[in-house]
Amino acid sequence: MRTSIIVPCYNEAANIPRVVPCLVHAIVPLIRSGTVELVFVDDGSTDGTGAAIHAACVRLEPTPVEVRVERHPVNRGLGAALSTGFQAATGSGVAAPDSRSSKTARKRCSRVGTGGW
C-alpha cells in the first residue's frame, strides 16, 4: 500500500528540523509495508519554512521515503493547504498530522493504518 502523509506548514521553520525526523521514525512500520510519501505544503511562509523542509529532507536521502513539497505563494489558510496536499497525494491511504507539534505528529502517524486516526 502507498501511504501519503500531508504536512501543512505556515511559518514553521523552527519546528521542521524536529518534525521531519519524528515523522520518519513514526512511519517506519508503514515503510516496511509499502511506499510512503511525505507531502509538505508550505502555505506562503515568510520565515524560511521551505528552505527548512528542503534541508531536513536532504538528510532523509538514505530513507525510502518520497518527499514532495507544494508551495502557496501567499498564506491561504489550513483548509487550502490541506486541500493542496490531498490533491498532490498519490497514496491510497492519506494522513494529515499537524506540523506544529512533533509529539502530536508522532502520535497521529503511529495510528495510520490501525483505524485509530
C-alpha positions as CSV (number, residue, x, y, z in Angstrom):
1,M,0.0,0.0,0.0
2,R,1.2,3.5,-0.8
3,T,0.6,6.0,2.1
4,S,0.7,9.8,1.8
5,I,1.4,11.9,4.9
6,I,0.3,15.5,4.4
7,V,2.1,18.1,6.5
8,P,0.7,21.7,6.1
9,C,3.2,24.3,7.3
10,Y,3.0,28.0,7.9
11,N,6.0,29.8,9.4
12,E,7.2,26.5,11.0
13,A,10.9,26.8,10.1
14,A,11.9,26.4,13.8
15,N,9.8,23.2,14.1
16,I,10.6,21.5,10.9
17,P,14.0,20.1,12.0
18,R,12.2,18.3,14.9
19,V,9.1,17.3,13.0
20,V,10.7,15.6,10.0
21,P,12.8,13.0,12.0
22,C,9.8,12.3,14.3
23,L,7.6,11.7,11.3
24,V,10.1,9.4,9.7
25,H,10.5,7.5,13.0
26,A,6.8,7.2,13.4
27,I,6.2,5.9,9.8
28,V,8.9,3.1,9.9
29,P,6.1,0.4,10.2
30,L,4.4,1.9,7.1
31,I,7.7,1.9,5.2
32,R,8.0,-1.8,5.9
33,S,4.6,-2.5,4.4
34,G,4.7,-0.2,1.3
35,T,5.7,3.1,-0.1
36,V,5.4,6.3,1.9
37,E,5.4,9.8,0.7
38,L,5.6,13.0,2.8
39,V,3.7,15.9,1.1
40,F,4.7,19.1,2.7
41,V,2.5,22.2,1.9
42,D,4.3,25.4,2.6
43,D,1.4,27.8,3.0
44,G,3.1,31.1,2.0
45,S,5.6,31.1,4.9
46,T,7.8,34.1,5.3
47,D,10.3,32.6,7.8
48,G,12.2,30.1,5.6
49,T,10.0,27.1,6.1
50,G,10.5,26.0,2.6
51,A,14.3,26.0,3.0
52,A,14.0,24.2,6.4
53,I,11.9,21.5,4.7
54,H,14.5,21.0,1.9
55,A,17.3,21.0,4.4
56,A,15.6,18.4,6.7
57,C,14.6,16.2,3.8
58,V,18.1,16.2,2.3
59,R,19.1,14.3,5.4
60,L,16.5,11.6,4.6
61,E,18.2,10.5,1.4
62,P,19.1,7.0,2.6
63,T,15.5,6.6,3.9
64,P,12.9,5.1,1.4
65,V,10.5,8.0,1.9
66,E,9.4,10.0,-1.1
67,V,9.2,13.8,-0.4
68,R,7.1,16.3,-2.2
69,V,6.9,20.0,-1.4
70,E,4.0,22.1,-2.6
71,R,4.0,25.8,-2.0
72,H,1.4,28.6,-1.9
73,P,2.8,32.0,-2.9
74,V,0.7,33.6,-0.1
75,N,-0.9,32.2,3.0
76,R,-4.3,30.7,2.1
77,G,-5.1,29.0,5.4
78,L,-5.1,25.5,6.8
79,G,-8.1,24.3,4.7
80,A,-6.4,25.4,1.4
81,A,-3.1,23.8,2.5
82,L,-4.8,20.5,3.3
83,S,-6.7,20.7,0.0
84,T,-3.5,21.2,-1.9
85,G,-1.9,18.3,0.0
86,F,-4.8,16.0,-0.7
87,Q,-4.7,16.9,-4.4
88,A,-1.0,16.3,-4.6
89,A,-1.1,13.0,-2.6
90,T,-0.7,9.8,-4.6
91,G,-1.3,7.3,-1.8
92,S,-4.4,5.1,-1.2
93,G,-4.0,5.9,2.5
94,V,-3.7,9.6,3.5
95,A,-3.0,11.2,6.9
96,A,-2.5,14.8,7.8
97,P,-0.7,15.4,11.2
98,D,-0.1,18.9,12.5
99,S,3.5,20.1,11.8
100,R,3.4,22.4,14.9
101,S,3.9,19.5,17.3
102,S,6.3,16.7,16.8
103,K,4.7,14.8,19.7
104,T,1.3,15.2,18.0
105,A,2.7,14.2,14.6
106,R,4.4,11.1,16.0
107,K,1.2,10.1,17.9
108,R,-1.0,10.5,14.8
109,C,1.4,8.9,12.4
110,S,1.7,5.9,14.6
111,R,-2.1,5.3,14.3
112,V,-2.2,5.4,10.5
113,G,-3.4,2.1,9.2
114,T,-4.8,1.0,12.6
115,G,-8.2,2.6,12.3
116,G,-7.3,4.8,15.3
117,W,-6.9,8.1,13.5
